[in-house]
Amino acid sequence: MGQGFQTDPDAIFSCASGTERQHEEVPRIARLLEHVEIPAGAFGKLPESDELHAAYNEHASAARQDLHDIAELLVGAVESLRATAGHYVANEYATRDGFGAGGGSMPV
């Protein structure tokens, strides 16, 4: 590649695999949190405790949605990383073939 810039597609593929493993962990975390419930009385007996409990429930619901969103983002990241690495590999082969046809050589 030009000007000393080099990309290691294997490193990108490895990153994609690591991201995929993270994606597999998100549903496990979500299942663990699904069963966490805080009873209304845990926030006290004062009138404001009902508001605290409602705010907690809203926060817990948002956290469940966040986990779902994170899982979707990780899937997209895995797909993008693999596509990027694949494009680098394809470009290297095309470049090598281009130099090979013209008499030069370029290791892949």
Secondary structure, 3 states (H helix, E strand, C coil): CHHHCCCCHHHHHHHHHHHHHHHHHHHHHHHHHHCCCCCHHHHCCCCHHHHHHHHHHHHHHHHHHHHHHHHHHHHHHHHHHHHHHHHHHHHHHHHHHHHHHCCCCCCC
